[in-house]
Amino acid sequence: MAVCSISVVPIGTTTPSISQYVADCVRVLDSFKDLKYDLSAMCTIVEGDLDRILEAVKRMHGVPFEKGAQRVLTSLTIDDRQDKGLTIEGKLRAVKEKF
């Protein structure tokens, strides 16, 4: 299981606000019932099978184009451990234990 951070930013829109684009991208992600996600102020954290996450990211990346954006910048960071399971909660707990 992988934990990823995703940020989709439309460029070339008629407004500096992107919250509606973000909401529409999260709506796409929400349709992937096998993925767990946590929305934050700067990105969305997703946990699940890497192939499914990549499928979701591809669909999310397309959302701003469907809404008229001329350019889209999507950032994806993948944390994929092979030695043990990974979860959003586990990553947070590991830091809090050391804090």
A tleap script that builds the chain and sets N, CA, C and O, in Angstrom:
source leaprc.protein.ff14SB
mol = sequence {
  NMET ALA VAL CYS SER ILE SER VAL VAL PRO
  ILE GLY THR THR THR PRO SER ILE SER GLN
  TYR VAL ALA ASP CYS VAL ARG VAL LEU ASP
  SER PHE LYS ASP LEU LYS TYR ASP LEU SER
  ALA MET CYS THR ILE VAL GLU GLY ASP LEU
  ASP ARG ILE LEU GLU ALA VAL LYS ARG MET
  HIE GLY VAL PRO PHE GLU LYS GLY ALA GLN
  ARG VAL LEU THR SER LEU THR ILE ASP ASP
  ARG GLN ASP LYS GLY LEU THR ILE GLU GLY
  LYS LEU ARG ALA VAL LYS GLU LYS CPHE
}
set mol.1.N position { 0.834 -1.177 0.000 }
set mol.1.CA position { 0.000 0.000 0.000 }
set mol.1.C position { 0.879 1.241 0.000 }
set mol.1.O position { 1.903 1.291 0.681 }
set mol.2.N position { 0.468 2.237 -0.770 }
set mol.2.CA position { 1.224 3.476 -0.887 }
set mol.2.C position { 0.476 4.616 -0.212 }
set mol.2.O position { -0.745 4.579 -0.060 }
set mol.3.N position { 1.236 5.629 0.188 }
set mol.3.CA position { 0.676 6.888 0.663 }
set mol.3.C position { 1.248 7.976 -0.245 }
set mol.3.O position { 2.464 8.085 -0.406 }
set mol.4.N position { 0.362 8.779 -0.836 }
set mol.4.CA position { 0.786 9.778 -1.809 }
set mol.4.C position { 0.200 11.143 -1.477 }
set mol.4.O position { -0.872 11.246 -0.882 }
set mol.5.N position { 0.913 12.175 -1.867 }
set mol.5.CA position { 0.351 13.520 -1.801 }
set mol.5.C position { 0.112 13.982 -3.237 }
set mol.5.O position { 0.942 13.782 -4.124 }
set mol.6.N position { -1.044 14.604 -3.435 }
set mol.6.CA position { -1.456 15.040 -4.772 }
set mol.6.C position { -1.867 16.501 -4.705 }
set mol.6.O position { -2.588 16.921 -3.801 }
set mol.7.N position { -1.394 17.263 -5.678 }
set mol.7.CA position { -1.786 18.662 -5.809 }
set mol.7.C position { -2.038 18.940 -7.289 }
set mol.7.O position { -1.150 18.754 -8.120 }
set mol.8.N position { -3.243 19.382 -7.613 }
set mol.8.CA position { -3.622 19.703 -8.988 }
set mol.8.C position { -3.905 21.201 -9.046 }
set mol.8.O position { -4.780 21.705 -8.342 }
set mol.9.N position { -3.159 21.906 -9.890 }
set mol.9.CA position { -3.277 23.367 -9.968 }
set mol.9.C position { -3.591 23.772 -11.408 }
set mol.9.O position { -2.777 23.554 -12.305 }
set mol.10.N position { -4.769 24.362 -11.632 }
set mol.10.CA position { -5.091 24.865 -12.968 }
set mol.10.C position { -4.369 26.186 -13.222 }
set mol.10.O position { -4.239 27.019 -12.326 }
set mol.11.N position { -3.909 26.360 -14.439 }
set mol.11.CA position { -3.239 27.597 -14.843 }
set mol.11.C position { -3.959 28.117 -16.085 }
set mol.11.O position { -4.390 27.331 -16.929 }
set mol.12.N position { -4.087 29.416 -16.194 }
set mol.12.CA position { -4.748 29.985 -17.368 }
set mol.12.C position { -6.253 29.995 -17.227 }
set mol.12.O position { -6.976 29.746 -18.191 }
set mol.13.N position { -6.726 30.283 -16.023 }
set mol.13.CA position { -8.171 30.388 -15.800 }
set mol.13.C position { -8.554 31.852 -15.716 }
set mol.13.O position { -7.697 32.735 -15.748 }
set mol.14.N position { -9.835 32.098 -15.610 }
set mol.14.CA position { -10.320 33.483 -15.559 }
set mol.14.C position { -10.313 34.064 -14.159 }
set mol.14.O position { -10.629 35.241 -13.980 }
set mol.15.N position { -9.954 33.253 -13.145 }
set mol.15.CA position { -9.969 33.704 -11.758 }
set mol.15.C position { -8.775 33.131 -10.999 }
set mol.15.O position { -8.301 32.043 -11.328 }
set mol.16.N position { -8.283 33.848 -9.991 }
set mol.16.CA position { -7.189 33.294 -9.190 }
set mol.16.C position { -7.662 32.222 -8.209 }
set mol.16.O position { -6.839 31.491 -7.657 }
set mol.17.N position { -8.962 32.116 -7.983 }
set mol.17.CA position { -9.500 31.119 -7.056 }
set mol.17.C position { -9.465 29.730 -7.694 }
set mol.17.O position { -9.802 29.564 -8.867 }
set mol.18.N position { -9.051 28.729 -6.901 }
set mol.18.CA position { -9.021 27.362 -7.437 }
set mol.18.C position { -9.844 26.390 -6.595 }
set mol.18.O position { -9.826 25.188 -6.860 }
set mol.19.N position { -10.560 26.878 -5.593 }
set mol.19.CA position { -11.271 25.972 -4.695 }
set mol.19.C position { -12.312 25.113 -5.413 }
set mol.19.O position { -12.514 23.958 -5.039 }
set mol.20.N position { -12.973 25.651 -6.432 }
set mol.20.CA position { -13.961 24.847 -7.161 }
set mol.20.C position { -13.278 23.727 -7.946 }
set mol.20.O position { -13.811 22.623 -8.049 }
set mol.21.N position { -12.097 24.014 -8.499 }
set mol.21.CA position { -11.333 22.976 -9.198 }
set mol.21.C position { -10.913 21.883 -8.215 }
set mol.21.O position { -11.005 20.692 -8.514 }
set mol.22.N position { -10.452 22.307 -7.043 }
set mol.22.CA position { -10.043 21.342 -6.017 }
set mol.22.C position { -11.228 20.478 -5.615 }
set mol.22.O position { -11.106 19.257 -5.518 }
set mol.23.N position { -12.371 21.108 -5.384 }
set mol.23.CA position { -13.565 20.352 -4.996 }
set mol.23.C position { -13.942 19.337 -6.068 }
set mol.23.O position { -14.309 18.207 -5.747 }
set mol.24.N position { -13.855 19.723 -7.323 }
set mol.24.CA position { -14.187 18.793 -8.403 }
set mol.24.C position { -13.176 17.647 -8.494 }
set mol.24.O position { -13.549 16.515 -8.803 }
set mol.25.N position { -11.909 17.934 -8.230 }
set mol.25.CA position { -10.891 16.869 -8.213 }
set mol.25.C position { -11.132 15.911 -7.047 }
set mol.25.O position { -11.005 14.697 -7.208 }
set mol.26.N position { -11.475 16.441 -5.891 }
set mol.26.CA position { -11.759 15.599 -4.732 }
set mol.26.C position { -13.009 14.766 -4.981 }
set mol.26.O position { -13.088 13.624 -4.529 }
set mol.27.N position { -13.972 15.313 -5.682 }
set mol.27.CA position { -15.171 14.556 -6.045 }
set mol.27.C position { -14.792 13.327 -6.888 }
set mol.27.O position { -15.333 12.240 -6.683 }
set mol.28.N position { -13.872 13.504 -7.822 }
set mol.28.CA position { -13.373 12.368 -8.612 }
set mol.28.C position { -12.712 11.356 -7.688 }
set mol.28.O position { -12.986 10.160 -7.779 }
set mol.29.N position { -11.850 11.823 -6.805 }
set mol.29.CA position { -11.157 10.932 -5.880 }
set mol.29.C position { -12.149 10.191 -4.989 }
set mol.29.O position { -11.955 9.014 -4.684 }
set mol.30.N position { -13.188 10.862 -4.583 }
set mol.30.CA position { -14.202 10.252 -3.725 }
set mol.30.C position { -14.918 9.085 -4.420 }
set mol.30.O position { -15.457 8.199 -3.756 }
set mol.31.N position { -14.920 9.091 -5.734 }
set mol.31.CA position { -15.559 7.994 -6.472 }
set mol.31.C position { -14.727 6.710 -6.433 }
set mol.31.O position { -15.229 5.638 -6.773 }
set mol.32.N position { -13.475 6.809 -6.026 }
set mol.32.CA position { -12.606 5.639 -5.874 }
set mol.32.C position { -12.779 5.128 -4.443 }
set mol.32.O position { -11.990 5.468 -3.561 }
set mol.33.N position { -13.788 4.330 -4.217 }
set mol.33.CA position { -14.169 3.902 -2.868 }
set mol.33.C position { -13.101 3.054 -2.171 }
set mol.33.O position { -13.115 2.933 -0.946 }
set mol.34.N position { -12.185 2.473 -2.932 }
set mol.34.CA position { -11.133 1.649 -2.332 }
set mol.34.C position { -9.941 2.480 -1.862 }
set mol.34.O position { -9.017 1.936 -1.256 }
set mol.35.N position { -9.943 3.776 -2.126 }
set mol.35.CA position { -8.857 4.652 -1.695 }
set mol.35.C position { -9.312 5.480 -0.498 }
set mol.35.O position { -10.452 5.939 -0.438 }
set mol.36.N position { -8.408 5.659 0.441 }
set mol.36.CA position { -8.665 6.525 1.593 }
set mol.36.C position { -7.928 7.834 1.340 }
set mol.36.O position { -6.798 7.826 0.851 }
set mol.37.N position { -8.560 8.955 1.670 }
set mol.37.CA position { -7.889 10.237 1.445 }
set mol.37.C position { -8.172 11.204 2.578 }
set mol.37.O position { -9.139 11.066 3.328 }
set mol.38.N position { -7.284 12.193 2.671 }
set mol.38.CA position { -7.396 13.241 3.684 }
set mol.38.C position { -7.067 14.563 2.999 }
set mol.38.O position { -5.940 14.772 2.552 }
set mol.39.N position { -8.038 15.441 2.919 }
set mol.39.CA position { -7.858 16.748 2.300 }
set mol.39.C position { -7.172 17.685 3.283 }
set mol.39.O position { -7.578 17.776 4.442 }
set mol.40.N position { -6.131 18.385 2.828 }
set mol.40.CA position { -5.477 19.386 3.663 }
set mol.40.C position { -5.478 20.719 2.918 }
set mol.40.O position { -5.967 20.808 1.792 }
set mol.41.N position { -4.943 21.726 3.539 }
set mol.41.CA position { -4.963 23.065 2.944 }
set mol.41.C position { -4.111 23.179 1.684 }
set mol.41.O position { -4.380 24.032 0.838 }
set mol.42.N position { -3.094 22.343 1.543 }
set mol.42.CA position { -2.163 22.481 0.430 }
set mol.42.C position { -2.117 21.291 -0.522 }
set mol.42.O position { -1.584 21.403 -1.626 }
set mol.43.N position { -2.663 20.165 -0.110 }
set mol.43.CA position { -2.656 18.976 -0.968 }
set mol.43.C position { -3.647 17.967 -0.422 }
set mol.43.O position { -4.269 18.183 0.618 }
set mol.44.N position { -3.780 16.877 -1.128 }
set mol.44.CA position { -4.624 15.776 -0.673 }
set mol.44.C position { -3.731 14.563 -0.485 }
set mol.44.O position { -2.942 14.226 -1.368 }
set mol.45.N position { -3.850 13.904 0.663 }
set mol.45.CA position { -3.079 12.706 0.963 }
set mol.45.C position { -3.967 11.502 0.651 }
set mol.45.O position { -5.122 11.451 1.074 }
set mol.46.N position { -3.429 10.542 -0.085 }
set mol.46.CA position { -4.196 9.374 -0.501 }
set mol.46.C position { -3.456 8.113 -0.106 }
set mol.46.O position { -2.233 8.033 -0.222 }
set mol.47.N position { -4.210 7.130 0.363 }
set mol.47.CA position { -3.657 5.839 0.778 }
set mol.47.C position { -4.368 4.738 -0.005 }
set mol.47.O position { -5.591 4.745 -0.140 }
set mol.48.N position { -3.579 3.790 -0.518 }
set mol.48.CA position { -4.196 2.669 -1.222 }
set mol.48.C position { -3.239 2.014 -2.192 }
set mol.48.O position { -2.031 2.249 -2.163 }
set mol.49.N position { -3.804 1.190 -3.050 }
set mol.49.CA position { -3.036 0.507 -4.083 }
set mol.49.C position { -2.471 1.538 -5.062 }
set mol.49.O position { -3.205 2.399 -5.549 }
set mol.50.N position { -1.180 1.453 -5.350 }
set mol.50.CA position { -0.524 2.464 -6.180 }
set mol.50.C position { -1.142 2.559 -7.569 }
set mol.50.O position { -1.324 3.663 -8.083 }
set mol.51.N position { -1.468 1.435 -8.182 }
set mol.51.CA position { -2.072 1.490 -9.513 }
set mol.51.C position { -3.403 2.244 -9.492 }
set mol.51.O position { -3.701 3.000 -10.417 }
set mol.52.N position { -4.195 2.044 -8.453 }
set mol.52.CA position { -5.476 2.749 -8.332 }
set mol.52.C position { -5.264 4.237 -8.075 }
set mol.52.O position { -5.999 5.077 -8.594 }
set mol.53.N position { -4.247 4.555 -7.266 }
set mol.53.CA position { -3.946 5.969 -7.017 }
set mol.53.C position { -3.546 6.652 -8.321 }
set mol.53.O position { -4.005 7.757 -8.610 }
set mol.54.N position { -2.698 6.004 -9.102 }
set mol.54.CA position { -2.267 6.588 -10.375 }
set mol.54.C position { -3.445 6.778 -11.327 }
set mol.54.O position { -3.502 7.766 -12.059 }
set mol.55.N position { -4.380 5.835 -11.318 }
set mol.55.CA position { -5.591 5.971 -12.127 }
set mol.55.C position { -6.404 7.186 -11.667 }
set mol.55.O position { -6.906 7.952 -12.489 }
set mol.56.N position { -6.527 7.352 -10.361 }
set mol.56.CA position { -7.260 8.496 -9.814 }
set mol.56.C position { -6.566 9.809 -10.160 }
set mol.56.O position { -7.227 10.778 -10.535 }
set mol.57.N position { -5.242 9.850 -10.039 }
set mol.57.CA position { -4.488 11.068 -10.344 }
set mol.57.C position { -4.680 11.461 -11.801 }
set mol.57.O position { -4.843 12.641 -12.109 }
set mol.58.N position { -4.664 10.494 -12.688 }
set mol.58.CA position { -4.858 10.792 -14.109 }
set mol.58.C position { -6.226 11.440 -14.341 }
set mol.58.O position { -6.338 12.407 -15.094 }
set mol.59.N position { -7.245 10.914 -13.706 }
set mol.59.CA position { -8.594 11.488 -13.849 }
set mol.59.C position { -8.668 12.867 -13.202 }
set mol.59.O position { -9.284 13.780 -13.752 }
set mol.60.N position { -8.041 13.021 -12.032 }
set mol.60.CA position { -8.039 14.319 -11.354 }
set mol.60.C position { -7.328 15.370 -12.201 }
set mol.60.O position { -7.778 16.513 -12.282 }
set mol.61.N position { -6.233 14.990 -12.822 }
set mol.61.CA position { -5.453 15.899 -13.665 }
set mol.61.C position { -6.298 16.443 -14.822 }
set mol.61.O position { -6.117 17.583 -15.251 }
set mol.62.N position { -7.209 15.629 -15.313 }
set mol.62.CA position { -8.044 16.040 -16.436 }
set mol.62.C position { -9.181 16.985 -16.073 }
set mol.62.O position { -9.722 17.660 -16.948 }
set mol.63.N position { -9.549 17.042 -14.810 }
set mol.63.CA position { -10.698 17.853 -14.383 }
set mol.63.C position { -10.563 19.332 -14.771 }
set mol.63.O position { -11.497 19.879 -15.356 }
set mol.64.N position { -9.448 19.998 -14.472 }
set mol.64.CA position { -9.366 21.419 -14.836 }
set mol.64.C position { -9.462 21.663 -16.351 }
set mol.64.O position { -10.008 22.680 -16.777 }
set mol.65.N position { -8.939 20.744 -17.158 }
set mol.65.CA position { -9.071 20.883 -18.609 }
set mol.65.C position { -10.540 20.829 -19.011 }
set mol.65.O position { -10.982 21.597 -19.866 }
set mol.66.N position { -11.300 19.917 -18.391 }
set mol.66.CA position { -12.726 19.802 -18.684 }
set mol.66.C position { -13.478 21.075 -18.314 }
set mol.66.O position { -14.526 21.375 -18.886 }
set mol.67.N position { -12.933 21.824 -17.351 }
set mol.67.CA position { -13.575 23.058 -16.895 }
set mol.67.C position { -13.013 24.304 -17.598 }
set mol.67.O position { -13.355 25.430 -17.235 }
set mol.68.N position { -12.149 24.097 -18.606 }
set mol.68.CA position { -11.670 25.217 -19.402 }
set mol.68.C position { -10.273 25.712 -19.110 }
set mol.68.O position { -9.823 26.659 -19.755 }
set mol.69.N position { -9.565 25.114 -18.169 }
set mol.69.CA position { -8.185 25.541 -17.905 }
set mol.69.C position { -7.324 25.271 -19.139 }
set mol.69.O position { -7.513 24.279 -19.842 }
set mol.70.N position { -6.391 26.160 -19.380 }
set mol.70.CA position { -5.501 26.011 -20.525 }
set mol.70.C position { -4.241 25.211 -20.202 }
set mol.70.O position { -3.569 24.690 -21.092 }
set mol.71.N position { -3.941 25.129 -18.907 }
set mol.71.CA position { -2.728 24.430 -18.468 }
set mol.71.C position { -2.982 23.898 -17.067 }
set mol.71.O position { -3.674 24.536 -16.274 }
set mol.72.N position { -2.424 22.730 -16.760 }
set mol.72.CA position { -2.606 22.124 -15.444 }
set mol.72.C position { -1.260 21.607 -14.951 }
set mol.72.O position { -0.542 20.912 -15.670 }
set mol.73.N position { -0.938 21.959 -13.719 }
set mol.73.CA position { 0.284 21.491 -13.075 }
set mol.73.C position { -0.118 20.533 -11.957 }
set mol.73.O position { -0.742 20.943 -10.978 }
set mol.74.N position { 0.239 19.265 -12.102 }
set mol.74.CA position { -0.091 18.256 -11.101 }
set mol.74.C position { 1.191 17.731 -10.476 }
set mol.74.O position { 2.108 17.299 -11.175 }
set mol.75.N position { 1.240 17.774 -9.148 }
set mol.75.CA position { 2.387 17.244 -8.402 }
set mol.75.C position { 1.939 15.989 -7.673 }
set mol.75.O position { 0.865 15.952 -7.072 }
set mol.76.N position { 2.777 14.963 -7.734 }
set mol.76.CA position { 2.497 13.697 -7.078 }
set mol.76.C position { 3.757 13.233 -6.365 }
set mol.76.O position { 4.818 13.110 -6.978 }
set mol.77.N position { 3.638 12.976 -5.073 }
set mol.77.CA position { 4.729 12.411 -4.290 }
set mol.77.C position { 4.269 11.044 -3.805 }
set mol.77.O position { 3.195 10.915 -3.216 }
set mol.78.N position { 5.085 10.026 -4.053 }
set mol.78.CA position { 4.719 8.649 -3.714 }
set mol.78.C position { 5.638 8.135 -2.614 }
set mol.78.O position { 6.862 8.187 -2.740 }
set mol.79.N position { 5.040 7.639 -1.537 }
set mol.79.CA position { 5.765 6.945 -0.472 }
set mol.79.C position { 5.282 5.496 -0.516 }
set mol.79.O position { 4.143 5.206 -0.152 }
set mol.80.N position { 6.135 4.604 -0.956 }
set mol.80.CA position { 5.756 3.207 -1.170 }
set mol.80.C position { 6.815 2.311 -0.535 }
set mol.80.O position { 7.885 2.100 -1.108 }
set mol.81.N position { 6.512 1.790 0.644 }
set mol.81.CA position { 7.461 0.937 1.364 }
set mol.81.C position { 7.211 -0.514 1.033 }
set mol.81.O position { 6.065 -0.950 0.923 }
set mol.82.N position { 8.283 -1.258 0.875 }
set mol.82.CA position { 8.184 -2.687 0.599 }
set mol.82.C position { 8.451 -3.531 1.838 }
set mol.82.O position { 8.159 -4.727 1.843 }
set mol.83.N position { 9.000 -2.929 2.885 }
set mol.83.CA position { 9.380 -3.698 4.075 }
set mol.83.C position { 8.263 -3.805 5.104 }
set mol.83.O position { 8.292 -4.698 5.950 }
set mol.84.N position { 7.268 -2.899 5.048 }
set mol.84.CA position { 6.137 -2.972 5.975 }
set mol.84.C position { 4.988 -2.136 5.431 }
set mol.84.O position { 5.165 -1.323 4.524 }
set mol.85.N position { 3.817 -2.349 5.998 }
set mol.85.CA position { 2.644 -1.620 5.554 }
set mol.85.C position { 2.724 -0.143 5.892 }
set mol.85.O position { 3.390 0.259 6.846 }
set mol.86.N position { 2.046 0.643 5.105 }
set mol.86.CA position { 2.064 2.091 5.273 }
set mol.86.C position { 0.636 2.591 5.327 }
set mol.86.O position { -0.205 2.188 4.524 }
set mol.87.N position { 0.364 3.477 6.284 }
set mol.87.CA position { -0.941 4.128 6.356 }
set mol.87.C position { -0.740 5.600 6.700 }
set mol.87.O position { 0.306 5.996 7.216 }
set mol.88.N position { -1.749 6.389 6.408 }
set mol.88.CA position { -1.702 7.801 6.772 }
set mol.88.C position { -1.552 7.937 8.285 }
set mol.88.O position { -0.701 8.684 8.768 }
set mol.89.N position { -2.390 7.207 9.030 }
set mol.89.CA position { -2.353 7.276 10.493 }
set mol.89.C position { -1.004 6.814 11.041 }
set mol.89.O position { -0.474 7.408 11.980 }
set mol.90.N position { -0.455 5.759 10.457 }
set mol.90.CA position { 0.828 5.247 10.921 }
set mol.90.C position { 1.955 6.253 10.745 }
set mol.90.O position { 2.819 6.386 11.612 }
set mol.91.N position { 1.945 6.955 9.628 }
set mol.91.CA position { 2.976 7.976 9.392 }
set mol.91.C position { 2.850 9.111 10.405 }
set mol.91.O position { 3.853 9.588 10.935 }
set mol.92.N position { 1.612 9.543 10.673 }
set mol.92.CA position { 1.400 10.605 11.659 }
set mol.92.C position { 1.788 10.147 13.057 }
set mol.92.O position { 2.436 10.883 13.801 }
set mol.93.N position { 1.392 8.936 13.407 }
set mol.93.CA position { 1.710 8.405 14.735 }
set mol.93.C position { 3.216 8.309 14.943 }
set mol.93.O position { 3.700 8.625 16.030 }
set mol.94.N position { 3.966 7.885 13.938 }
set mol.94.CA position { 5.425 7.750 14.059 }
set mol.94.C position { 6.080 9.094 14.381 }
set mol.94.O position { 7.013 9.151 15.181 }
set mol.95.N position { 5.602 10.163 13.770 }
set mol.95.CA position { 6.159 11.486 14.044 }
set mol.95.C position { 5.759 11.967 15.425 }
set mol.95.O position { 6.589 12.489 16.169 }
set mol.96.N position { 4.473 11.790 15.776 }
set mol.96.CA position { 3.989 12.249 17.081 }
set mol.96.C position { 4.682 11.534 18.224 }
set mol.96.O position { 4.913 12.138 19.272 }
set mol.97.N position { 5.019 10.265 18.051 }
set mol.97.CA position { 5.718 9.521 19.093 }
set mol.97.C position { 7.116 10.075 19.354 }
set mol.97.O position { 7.646 9.967 20.459 }
set mol.98.N position { 7.693 10.661 18.328 }
set mol.98.CA position { 9.057 11.180 18.434 }
set mol.98.C position { 9.078 12.660 18.810 }
set mol.98.O position { 10.145 13.213 19.080 }
set mol.99.N position { 7.933 13.295 18.829 }
set mol.99.CA position { 7.847 14.729 19.069 }
set mol.99.C position { 7.979 15.068 20.526 }
set mol.99.O position { 7.927 16.242 20.894 }
savepdb mol mol.pdb
quit
